[in-house]
Amino acid sequence: MCEIDLLNEIRKYQFYAIELNLYLDNFPSNKKAINDYKKISERLDYLITNYEYNFGPLRNFGSASTEDPIAWIAPPWPWENY
């Protein structure tokens, strides 16, 4: 998957995870929503890890696998690669 496609997948899953999280705030005992949230969160983590491995860090709180702890601020930013 190319960088732009991967970023779009990450955005899609981030949106889905946020929406499910908000839904669960109101319906915390909904088992289907809980299971969906777990699946979406796992997929999102996989996508972000894959992106960071191939293209550099997206997160700045020690989650990225990089030798340089401030590499996330180095240009180009992901949206500058269009």
N, C-alpha and C positions, 0 to 999 in steps of 0.2 A: 504494500500500500504506500502511495506517495505521501509526502509530508502534509500537503493540503488536505487530502482525503482523511488522513489520520486525525488531523486537528478537527475536522468537521465531525468525525465520529465521536471524538472526545466531547465536543460541545453538545452533541445530541444526547449522549449519556449523562453529562452533567445536568442538563435541563431535566431529563427524566428523573434523575436521582433527587434533585431539588423538589420537583413536583410531588414525588412519592413521599418525601420527607414531610412536606407541608400537609399532605393528605393524612399521614400517620399522626401528625399533631392532633388532628381532629378525630381520627378513628384508630386509636392505638392497638386495638385488639383484632384488627382485620388481618387474618392469617395470610391471605393471598397477597395483600399489599406488603406485608413484612417479608414474605418469600421473594416477591418481585424486587423489593429494595435490596435484599441481600445479593440477588443475582446481578442486578444492575450495578451495584457497588463493586462487586468482584470484576465484572467486565470493564468498568471504568478504570479501576486500578490497573488491570492488565493493559489497557490501551495507553494510559499515561506512562506506565513503566516501559512499554514498547517504544513510545515516542521519545522518551528521555534517553533510552539506550541508543537509538538511531540518530536523533537530531539535537540532543542537548536538553538540559533541565527546563521544566515548566514551573516547578515549585521551588521555593526558596527556604524551606524550613527543614533541611536535612533529609528530605525524602528521596532526592535524586541521587542516582549512582554516578558521581563525578568526583574526580580528584581535587578539583578546584571548588571550594565552598561558595565562592561568589560568581561562578561561571554563569549563573542565570541572568546576570546583568549585562553580559557581553553581547554586543550586536552580532548578527542581526536578530531583532525580535521576530518571533514566528510570523506575525502579520506583515512584516516588512519584506517577506520573501515572495510575495505575490507578483 
